[in-house]
Amino acid sequence: MKSYNYYLFFGLLYLVFMTSCDKDDDDPITPTPDYEIPSTYNFENVSYSGQLNRLGMLSEIKTYLATSRTMGQSLDLGKMRAMYSNDAANAGWNNTYDESKQLKNKTFENQQAVFEVLLEEVAVASQSQVEGSEGQSGVMTSNDGTKSYLIGEDGLDHAQLIEKGLMGACFYYQMTAVYLSGDKMDVDNETVEPGKGTTMEHHWDEAFGYFGVPTNFPTITDGLVFWGSYSNSRNGVLGSNKATMDAFLKGRAAISAKDLETRDEAITEVRESLELISVASVIHYLNESIANFDDMALRGHLLSEAIGFAYALQFNPSKKIDNAQISNLLTLMGGAATFDDMNLYNISVSDLQEAKNLIAGFYNLEDSVDSF
């Protein structure tokens, strides 16, 4: 009997041991990655000169478009088309850009024609020598006399649609849908090219380049452009500066450490943070549009900015709302889902309030909707 109990005891002990081992095998402990995430984007072998070229190009287009705010300052359509496609001989750039880089071929393909039409429309509107009004393009001045904008016959500020539209269909699209996609991320991460890093590292750096911030952002907020500038504007409510920069730093460090699980987490975080910046900007400009509704110069200008940021949302592959919901928002803000069919003279305050409440509800921002 002693012998039987002896073997029974050790048999049961063995089963417990083996069961414990099987459980560990099925649910292994994930080790903490052995690398540090830096506080600035000063990694080895980083290059995003093409992105800096395009940021500079859009900055010059923006400056040129702003000249139309003065009556009699007409815009040259040929020049603007050359700027869009980087035909340097006809663009008249103030700076020198790589001739192989351009905005047009990085714009979401089926939207390139949209911007060609917008350039034509703003050029035509700038020929007007009379004050803008319903059905008449021209420069309009705010009620207090301090601000003037070229407003189309439909009430739209086409310069804002071009600027904010390209921020979405080019920069935002490239950041969220192109460079952080599987096509650009599931690539070589072993062979280092001096000055550029691995192919995967380089693609991540190019996404970061479109953010428009210095490498030591957000400690330094000088020289911000486009998405970086709007991140900073919304930062007080969203905390978007640190959130977006931390995600970019996390992803780049993870790629260099071959930690692809963390890289994928960072991709999600970058997309979500940029989406919130765009959403908060829509709400901000809707708030401003409602507050200045009786001032058509300001309404046309501010509402065109809101429309531009809402339009951008469609290019994020991980967006929380679908294209039908985006079309509905654009229709509430502009009277139609497409720029060509919009007319801001037909919009009511209740339309704008409904759009504001809808987008805040989609993103659970009801408590802060009046803070942007």
VEXDREN-2710 file (C-alpha; in Angstrom, 1 decimal):
% VEXDREN-2710
k/r/px/py/pz
1/MET/0.0/0.0/0.0
2/LYS/2.9/2.4/0.8
3/SER/4.4/1.8/-2.6
4/TYR/1.0/2.4/-4.3
5/ASN/0.6/5.7/-2.4
6/TYR/4.1/6.8/-3.2
7/TYR/3.7/6.4/-6.9
8/LEU/0.2/8.0/-6.8
9/PHE/1.6/11.0/-5.1
10/PHE/4.4/11.6/-7.5
11/GLY/2.1/10.9/-10.4
12/LEU/-0.2/13.6/-9.4
13/LEU/2.7/15.9/-8.8
14/TYR/3.9/15.3/-12.3
15/LEU/0.5/16.0/-13.8
16/VAL/0.3/19.3/-11.9
17/PHE/3.7/20.2/-13.2
18/MET/2.9/19.4/-16.8
19/THR/-0.4/21.2/-16.6
20/SER/1.4/24.3/-15.3
21/CYS/4.0/24.0/-18.1
22/ASP/1.2/23.7/-20.8
23/LYS/-0.5/26.8/-19.4
24/ASP/2.7/28.8/-19.6
25/ASP/3.3/27.7/-23.2
26/ASP/-0.2/28.8/-24.2
27/ASP/0.1/32.2/-22.4
28/PRO/3.7/33.2/-22.6
29/ILE/4.9/36.4/-20.8
30/THR/5.7/39.1/-23.3
31/PRO/9.1/40.5/-22.5
32/THR/9.5/44.3/-22.2
33/PRO/11.2/45.6/-25.4
34/ASP/14.9/46.4/-24.7
35/TYR/15.1/49.9/-26.2
36/GLU/14.4/53.4/-25.3
37/ILE/12.0/55.9/-27.0
38/PRO/13.8/59.2/-27.4
39/SER/12.2/62.6/-26.6
40/THR/13.2/64.1/-30.0
41/TYR/13.1/62.9/-33.6
42/ASN/16.9/62.7/-33.7
43/PHE/17.3/59.1/-34.9
44/GLU/20.2/58.0/-37.1
45/ASN/19.8/58.0/-40.9
46/VAL/16.7/60.1/-41.2
47/SER/15.7/61.8/-44.4
48/TYR/12.4/63.4/-45.5
49/SER/13.6/66.2/-47.8
50/GLY/10.8/65.5/-50.3
51/GLN/8.2/66.2/-47.7
52/LEU/9.9/69.5/-46.7
53/ASN/9.9/70.4/-50.4
54/ARG/6.1/69.9/-50.6
55/LEU/5.5/71.8/-47.4
56/GLY/7.4/74.7/-48.8
57/MET/5.5/74.6/-52.1
58/LEU/2.1/74.7/-50.4
59/SER/3.4/77.6/-48.2
60/GLU/4.2/79.5/-51.3
61/ILE/0.9/78.7/-53.0
62/LYS/-0.9/79.9/-49.8
63/THR/1.1/83.2/-49.8
64/TYR/0.3/83.7/-53.5
65/LEU/-3.4/83.0/-53.0
66/ALA/-3.5/85.6/-50.2
67/THR/-2.5/88.4/-52.6
68/SER/-6.1/88.1/-54.1
69/ARG/-7.5/89.6/-50.9
70/THR/-6.7/93.1/-52.3
71/MET/-9.1/94.3/-55.0
72/GLY/-7.4/94.4/-58.4
73/GLN/-4.7/91.8/-57.5
74/SER/-5.6/89.0/-60.0
75/LEU/-4.1/85.5/-59.9
76/ASP/-2.3/83.9/-62.8
77/LEU/-3.8/80.5/-63.5
78/GLY/-0.8/79.3/-65.4
79/LYS/1.5/80.2/-62.5
80/MET/-0.7/78.3/-60.0
81/ARG/-0.9/75.2/-62.2
82/ALA/2.8/75.3/-62.5
83/MET/3.2/75.6/-58.7
84/TYR/0.8/72.6/-58.2
85/SER/2.8/70.4/-60.6
86/ASN/6.2/72.0/-59.8
87/ASP/6.9/73.3/-63.3
88/ALA/9.7/75.5/-61.9
89/ALA/10.2/77.5/-65.1
90/ASN/6.7/78.9/-64.8
91/ALA/6.0/78.6/-61.0
92/GLY/8.2/81.6/-60.1
93/TRP/9.2/80.0/-56.8
94/ASN/10.9/82.1/-54.2
95/ASN/12.8/79.0/-53.1
96/THR/14.5/76.2/-54.9
97/TYR/12.7/72.8/-54.9
98/ASP/13.8/69.4/-56.1
99/GLU/12.4/69.2/-59.7
100/SER/11.3/65.6/-59.1
101/LYS/8.9/66.6/-56.2
102/GLN/5.5/68.0/-56.6
103/LEU/2.1/68.3/-54.9
104/LYS/-0.1/67.1/-57.7
105/ASN/1.2/63.6/-58.1
106/LYS/1.0/63.1/-54.3
107/THR/-2.6/64.2/-54.2
108/PHE/-5.2/61.4/-53.9
109/GLU/-5.5/60.5/-57.6
110/ASN/-9.2/61.0/-58.2
111/GLN/-9.1/64.4/-56.4
112/GLN/-6.3/66.0/-58.6
113/ALA/-8.9/67.3/-61.1
114/VAL/-10.8/68.8/-58.2
115/PHE/-7.9/71.1/-57.4
116/GLU/-7.3/72.0/-61.0
117/VAL/-10.9/73.2/-61.1
118/LEU/-10.5/75.1/-57.8
119/LEU/-7.4/76.9/-59.2
120/GLU/-9.4/77.9/-62.3
121/GLU/-12.3/79.1/-60.2
122/VAL/-10.1/81.2/-57.8
123/ALA/-8.3/82.7/-60.9
124/VAL/-11.6/83.7/-62.4
125/ALA/-12.9/85.1/-59.2
126/SER/-9.8/87.2/-58.8
127/GLN/-10.5/89.1/-62.0
128/SER/-13.6/90.7/-60.4
129/GLN/-13.3/94.5/-59.9
130/VAL/-16.4/94.8/-57.8
131/GLU/-17.2/93.9/-54.2
132/GLY/-18.4/90.3/-53.7
133/SER/-22.0/89.5/-53.0
134/GLU/-24.5/86.7/-53.5
135/GLY/-24.0/85.6/-57.1
136/GLN/-21.0/87.9/-57.6
137/SER/-17.4/87.0/-56.9
138/GLY/-15.2/89.7/-55.4
139/VAL/-13.3/90.9/-52.4
140/MET/-15.4/91.2/-49.3
141/THR/-14.5/93.1/-46.2
142/SER/-15.6/92.1/-42.7
143/ASN/-18.2/94.2/-40.9
144/ASP/-15.5/95.8/-38.7
145/GLY/-13.4/96.6/-41.7
146/THR/-10.3/94.8/-40.5
147/LYS/-10.2/91.7/-42.8
148/SER/-10.8/91.1/-46.5
149/TYR/-11.1/87.9/-48.5
150/LEU/-11.8/87.0/-52.1
151/ILE/-15.2/85.3/-51.9
152/GLY/-16.7/83.4/-54.8
153/GLU/-20.2/83.9/-56.1
154/ASP/-21.2/80.9/-54.0
155/GLY/-19.8/82.4/-50.8
156/LEU/-16.8/80.1/-50.7
157/ASP/-13.2/81.2/-50.0
158/HIS/-11.6/79.1/-52.7
159/ALA/-8.1/79.9/-51.4
160/GLN/-9.0/78.1/-48.1
161/LEU/-10.5/75.1/-50.0
162/ILE/-7.2/74.8/-51.9
163/GLU/-5.0/75.1/-48.8
164/LYS/-7.0/73.0/-46.4
165/GLY/-8.0/70.6/-49.2
166/LEU/-4.4/69.9/-50.1
167/MET/-3.5/69.5/-46.4
168/GLY/-6.1/66.7/-46.5
169/ALA/-5.9/65.1/-50.0
170/CYS/-2.1/65.3/-50.1
171/PHE/-0.4/65.6/-46.7
172/TYR/-3.0/63.8/-44.5
173/TYR/-3.6/61.2/-47.1
174/GLN/0.1/60.5/-47.5
175/MET/0.6/60.3/-43.7
176/THR/-2.3/58.1/-42.8
177/ALA/-3.1/56.0/-45.9
178/VAL/0.2/55.8/-47.9
179/TYR/3.3/55.8/-45.7
180/LEU/1.7/54.0/-42.8
181/SER/0.0/51.4/-45.0
182/GLY/1.1/47.7/-45.3
183/ASP/2.6/48.5/-48.8
184/LYS/5.0/50.9/-47.2
185/MET/5.5/49.3/-43.8
186/ASP/5.8/45.6/-44.7
187/VAL/9.1/46.1/-46.4
188/ASP/12.8/45.6/-45.8
189/ASN/13.9/46.5/-42.3
190/GLU/17.4/45.0/-42.4
191/THR/19.5/46.8/-45.0
192/VAL/20.6/50.3/-43.9
193/GLU/21.2/52.9/-46.5
194/PRO/23.4/55.6/-45.0
195/GLY/21.4/58.8/-44.5
196/LYS/18.1/57.1/-45.1
197/GLY/18.0/54.0/-42.8
198/THR/16.1/50.9/-43.8
199/THR/13.3/51.1/-46.3
200/MET/10.8/50.8/-43.4
201/GLU/12.5/53.4/-41.3
202/HIS/12.6/55.8/-44.3
203/HIS/8.9/55.4/-45.0
204/TRP/8.1/56.2/-41.4
205/ASP/10.3/59.2/-41.6
206/GLU/8.5/60.4/-44.7
207/ALA/5.2/60.2/-42.9
208/PHE/6.6/62.2/-40.1
209/GLY/7.9/64.8/-42.6
210/TYR/4.4/65.7/-43.6
211/PHE/3.5/66.6/-40.0
212/GLY/5.3/70.0/-40.3
213/VAL/7.1/70.2/-37.0
214/PRO/10.7/70.5/-35.8
215/THR/12.5/67.4/-34.5
216/ASN/12.3/68.7/-30.9
217/PHE/8.5/69.4/-31.0
218/PRO/6.6/70.1/-28.8
219/THR/9.3/71.5/-26.6
220/ILE/10.0/73.9/-29.5
221/THR/6.9/75.2/-31.4
222/ASP/8.6/77.7/-33.7
223/GLY/8.3/77.2/-37.5
224/LEU/5.2/75.0/-37.4
225/VAL/3.3/74.6/-40.7
226/PHE/0.0/73.1/-41.7
227/TRP/-0.8/70.0/-39.6
228/GLY/1.8/70.9/-37.0
229/SER/0.4/74.4/-36.7
230/TYR/-3.2/73.1/-36.3
231/SER/-2.1/70.5/-33.8
232/ASN/-0.7/73.4/-31.7
233/SER/-3.9/75.4/-32.1
234/ARG/-6.0/72.5/-30.8
235/ASN/-3.5/71.4/-28.2
236/GLY/-5.0/73.2/-25.2
237/VAL/-8.1/70.9/-25.4
238/LEU/-6.8/67.8/-27.0
239/GLY/-3.2/67.6/-25.8
240/SER/-2.5/66.8/-29.4
241/ASN/1.1/68.0/-29.6
242/LYS/2.5/65.4/-27.2
243/ALA/0.1/62.7/-28.3
244/THR/1.0/62.9/-32.0
245/MET/4.8/63.4/-31.5
246/ASP/5.0/60.6/-29.0
247/ALA/3.3/58.3/-31.4
248/PHE/5.7/59.2/-34.2
249/LEU/8.7/58.7/-31.8
250/LYS/7.3/55.4/-30.5
251/GLY/6.8/54.0/-34.0
252/ARG/10.2/55.0/-35.3
253/ALA/12.0/53.6/-32.2
254/ALA/10.0/50.3/-32.5
255/ILE/10.9/49.9/-36.2
256/SER/14.6/50.3/-35.4
257/ALA/14.3/47.7/-32.6
258/LYS/12.3/45.3/-34.9
259/ASP/9.4/45.6/-32.6
260/LEU/6.6/45.5/-35.1
261/GLU/3.8/45.0/-32.6
262/THR/4.6/48.3/-31.0
263/ARG/5.0/49.9/-34.5
264/ASP/1.5/48.9/-35.3
265/GLU/0.2/50.4/-32.1
266/ALA/1.9/53.6/-33.0
267/ILE/0.4/53.6/-36.5
268/THR/-3.1/53.5/-34.9
269/GLU/-2.1/56.3/-32.5
270/VAL/-0.8/58.5/-35.3
271/ARG/-3.9/58.1/-37.3
272/GLU/-6.3/58.6/-34.4
273/SER/-4.4/61.7/-33.2
274/LEU/-4.4/63.4/-36.6
275/GLU/-8.1/62.6/-37.1
276/LEU/-8.9/64.3/-33.8
277/ILE/-6.9/67.4/-34.8
278/SER/-9.0/67.6/-38.0
279/VAL/-12.3/67.0/-36.2
280/ALA/-11.5/69.6/-33.5
281/SER/-10.6/72.1/-36.3
282/VAL/-13.9/71.5/-38.0
283/ILE/-15.7/72.2/-34.7
284/HIS/-13.5/75.3/-34.0
285/TYR/-14.4/76.8/-37.4
286/LEU/-18.1/75.9/-37.0
287/ASN/-18.1/77.7/-33.7
288/GLU/-16.5/80.7/-35.3
289/SER/-18.8/80.6/-38.3
290/ILE/-21.9/80.5/-36.0
291/ALA/-20.5/83.4/-34.0
292/ASN/-19.9/85.5/-37.1
293/PHE/-22.9/84.3/-39.2
294/ASP/-24.1/87.8/-40.1
295/ASP/-20.7/88.8/-41.4
296/MET/-20.6/87.2/-44.9
297/ALA/-16.9/87.9/-45.4
298/LEU/-16.0/86.0/-42.2
299/ARG/-18.7/83.4/-42.7
300/GLY/-17.4/82.5/-46.1
301/HIS/-13.8/82.4/-45.0
302/LEU/-14.3/80.5/-41.7
303/LEU/-16.8/78.0/-43.1
304/SER/-14.6/77.2/-46.0
305/GLU/-11.9/76.2/-43.5
306/ALA/-14.4/74.0/-41.6
307/ILE/-15.4/72.4/-44.9
308/GLY/-11.7/71.8/-45.8
309/PHE/-11.0/70.0/-42.6
310/ALA/-14.1/67.9/-42.8
311/TYR/-13.2/67.0/-46.4
312/ALA/-9.8/65.7/-45.2
313/LEU/-11.4/63.1/-42.9
314/GLN/-12.2/60.8/-45.9
315/PHE/-8.5/60.0/-46.6
316/ASN/-7.8/58.3/-43.3
317/PRO/-8.2/54.5/-43.7
318/SER/-9.0/54.1/-40.0
319/LYS/-11.4/56.9/-39.7
320/LYS/-14.3/56.5/-37.2
321/ILE/-17.0/57.8/-39.5
322/ASP/-17.8/56.6/-43.0
323/ASN/-17.8/58.6/-46.2
324/ALA/-21.6/58.8/-46.2
325/GLN/-21.5/60.6/-42.8
326/ILE/-18.8/62.9/-44.1
327/SER/-20.9/63.8/-47.1
328/ASN/-23.8/64.5/-44.8
329/LEU/-21.6/66.9/-42.7
330/LEU/-20.4/68.6/-45.9
331/THR/-23.9/69.1/-47.1
332/LEU/-25.0/70.6/-43.8
333/MET/-22.0/73.0/-43.9
334/GLY/-22.0/73.8/-47.6
335/GLY/-25.4/72.8/-49.0
336/ALA/-23.8/69.9/-51.0
337/ALA/-21.2/67.2/-50.6
338/THR/-19.0/68.5/-53.4
339/PHE/-17.2/71.9/-53.7
340/ASP/-18.7/72.6/-57.1
341/ASP/-22.3/72.4/-55.9
342/MET/-21.9/74.2/-52.6
343/ASN/-23.5/77.6/-51.8
344/LEU/-22.9/79.2/-48.4
345/TYR/-25.6/81.8/-49.0
346/ASN/-28.1/79.0/-48.6
347/ILE/-26.8/77.7/-45.2
348/SER/-28.6/78.5/-41.9
349/VAL/-27.3/78.7/-38.3
350/SER/-29.4/75.6/-37.5
351/ASP/-27.6/73.7/-40.3
352/LEU/-24.2/74.6/-38.8
353/GLN/-25.4/73.7/-35.3
354/GLU/-26.6/70.3/-36.5
355/ALA/-23.2/69.6/-38.2
356/LYS/-21.4/70.6/-35.0
357/ASN/-23.5/68.4/-32.8
358/LEU/-23.2/65.5/-35.2
359/ILE/-19.4/65.5/-35.5
360/ALA/-19.0/66.1/-31.7
361/GLY/-21.2/63.1/-31.1
362/PHE/-19.3/60.8/-33.5
363/TYR/-16.1/61.5/-31.6
364/ASN/-17.5/61.8/-28.0
365/LEU/-16.5/65.5/-27.8
366/GLU/-19.9/66.8/-26.5
367/ASP/-18.4/68.0/-23.3
368/SER/-15.7/70.1/-25.0
369/VAL/-17.6/71.1/-28.1
370/ASP/-17.7/74.8/-27.1
371/SER/-14.1/74.9/-26.0
372/PHE/-12.4/74.6/-29.5
END
